[in-house]
Structure formats: C-alpha cells, structure tokens
C-alpha cells in the first residue's frame, strides 16, 4: 500500500491532492499481486469510495442465489437494466450517506462507478454483470487471502 512504501506505519496516512488521483504512481502503489482482477481494474479508474466499499461488501456477502433479488433492488425502473443514476441513488441509501445523490453523480473519484458505467456514466449494468462482478470480486478476495499465507514466488 501507499503508506507502507513511504515508510509510514499502518496508523499513518498521506494526504494526496486531486491531481494525484489518476496518477501512475498512485495506481501502481495500490496494485494487487494478481494479474488483471476486478480490484485492479477499479483501481485504474479511480479510488474506492465509501459508497463503493458498501456496495462491494454487500455484493460479496450476498449468497449467489440472492443476487437476483439484489439486482432488482437496484433496478428501480424495472426494465432489466441499471443506469448510473439508479445505482448511485440506491447505494447512497444503503450506505446511509447524507450527501445528495446528485453530488455523488458529479464526483469523479469513484473507481467503481467509472468501471461499471464508463467515464461519461452512460453505461448500463445487467443482471449478468452483477453475477460476473460478484464472481470476480470473490475470486480476487480468495486470491488475496491465499497469497497472504502462501506467497507466490
């Protein structure tokens, strides 16, 4: 992580500027030791925000048989497709964020939102995308857990 490479302890932190958010040095410091992987793809798009964390934790802890119900909770318009506005509104409610969801739409820091909906937020997510996202996320976490105890050489 960034704090450890700069010689700071785990309870220390480093203040970064907005210009550093997409910088190569930052994304390379936060890369996980796996090839590709969902979390590395999100890292290349931006930071993992508080609402991103809540969604990923919810997705990872939801049993596979209930991902369909979770998708329908996000699909407010019931058209089988989740747009960026629907997604951000529901994630803000789940995370109990006191900020207006419109402000979250304008925020350019979220790596997850950019990954799912593109930089212009015009993309769409389907039920199959939720399944794929969950499988990739669980795979990344299992690889991280495995490599923690059995380092790859």
C-alpha positions in Angstrom: 0.0 0.0 0.0 1.0 3.6 -0.3 1.6 4.2 3.4 3.9 1.3 3.7 6.0 2.2 0.6 6.6 5.7 2.0 7.9 4.3 5.3 4.8 5.1 7.4 3.1 2.8 9.8 -0.3 1.4 9.4 -1.9 4.1 11.5 -0.3 6.9 9.5 -1.7 8.4 6.4 -0.6 10.5 3.5 -2.6 13.5 2.2 -2.9 13.5 -1.6 -4.1 16.2 -4.0 -6.9 15.8 -6.6 -4.2 15.9 -9.3 -2.7 12.7 -7.9 -5.9 10.6 -8.1 -5.3 9.2 -11.6 -1.5 9.4 -11.4 0.5 6.4 -12.5 2.5 6.3 -9.2 -0.7 6.0 -7.2 -2.3 3.2 -9.2 1.0 1.3 -9.3 1.3 1.6 -5.5 -2.2 0.2 -5.0 -2.0 -2.7 -7.4 -2.7 -6.1 -6.0 -0.3 -9.0 -6.7 -2.7 -10.7 -9.2 -2.9 -10.5 -12.9 -5.9 -8.3 -14.0 -8.6 -8.9 -11.4 -11.6 -6.7 -10.6 -10.0 -4.7 -7.8 -7.0 -3.8 -10.1 -9.4 -2.7 -12.8 -11.3 -0.5 -10.4 -8.0 0.9 -9.1 -7.1 2.1 -12.6 -10.4 4.0 -12.9 -10.1 5.8 -9.5 -10.4 5.5 -5.8 -12.6 3.1 -3.8 -15.0 5.4 -2.1 -17.1 4.8 1.0 -20.2 4.0 -1.1 -18.1 1.8 -3.4 -16.9 -0.2 -0.4 -20.5 -0.6 0.9 -21.7 -2.0 -2.5 -18.7 -4.4 -2.9 -19.1 -5.6 0.7 -22.9 -6.1 0.1 -22.2 -7.9 -3.2 -19.6 -10.2 -1.7 -21.7 -11.1 1.4 -24.8 -11.8 -0.6 -25.3 -15.5 -1.4 -25.3 -16.2 -5.2 -28.9 -17.4 -5.1 -30.0 -13.9 -3.8 -28.0 -11.8 -6.3 -31.1 -11.7 -8.4 -33.1 -10.0 -5.6 -30.2 -7.6 -5.0 -30.2 -6.7 -8.7 -34.0 -6.0 -8.6 -33.5 -3.7 -5.6 -31.1 -1.6 -7.7 -33.3 -1.8 -10.8 -35.8 0.9 -9.7 -37.3 1.3 -13.2 -37.8 -2.5 -13.5 -36.5 -2.6 -17.1 -33.8 -5.2 -16.5 -31.0 -2.6 -16.8 -29.5 -0.4 -14.0 -28.3 3.0 -15.0 -25.7 5.1 -13.2 -28.4 7.3 -11.6 -30.4 4.4 -10.2 -27.2 2.7 -8.9 -25.8 5.8 -7.2 -29.2 6.6 -5.6 -29.6 3.1 -4.1 -26.0 2.8 -3.0 -26.3 6.2 -1.2 -29.4 4.9 0.6 -27.7 1.6 1.6 -24.6 3.4 2.8 -26.8 6.0 4.6 -24.8 8.8 3.0 -26.2 12.2 4.0 -24.9 13.7 0.7 -27.3 14.4 -2.1 -27.0 11.6 -4.7 -26.7 14.2 -7.5 -23.4 15.3 -5.9 -22.2 11.7 -6.0 -23.1 11.6 -9.7 -20.8 14.6 -10.3 -18.0 13.2 -8.2 -15.2 11.9 -10.3 -13.3 9.9 -7.6 -15.3 6.7 -7.7 -13.4 3.9 -9.4 -16.3 1.5 -9.2 -18.8 3.9 -10.8 -16.4 4.6 -13.7 -15.7 0.9 -14.1 -19.3 0.0 -14.3 -20.8 2.9 -16.2 -17.8 4.4 -18.1 -16.2 7.8 -17.6 -19.3 9.6 -19.0 -21.7 7.5 -16.8 -23.8 6.5 -19.8 -23.2 2.7 -19.5 -25.7 0.2 -18.1 -25.4 -2.9 -15.9 -27.5 -6.0 -16.3 -28.2 -9.0 -14.1 -25.4 -10.9 -15.7 -23.0 -8.1 -14.9 -23.9 -8.4 -11.2 -23.1 -12.2 -11.4 -19.8 -11.6 -13.1 -18.9 -8.8 -10.7 -19.6 -11.0 -7.7 -17.6 -13.9 -9.1 -14.6 -11.7 -9.9 -14.7 -10.0 -6.5 -14.9 -13.2 -4.6 -12.1 -14.6 -6.8 -9.9 -11.6 -6.0 -10.5 -11.8 -2.3 -9.8 -15.6 -2.2 -6.5 -15.0 -4.2 -5.5 -12.2 -1.7 -6.3 -14.5 1.2 -4.3 -17.4 -0.3 -1.3 -15.3 -1.3 -1.2 -13.9 2.2 -0.4 -17.3 3.7 1.2 -18.9 0.7 3.2 -16.1 -1.1 3.7 -16.6 -4.9 7.3 -16.7 -5.9 
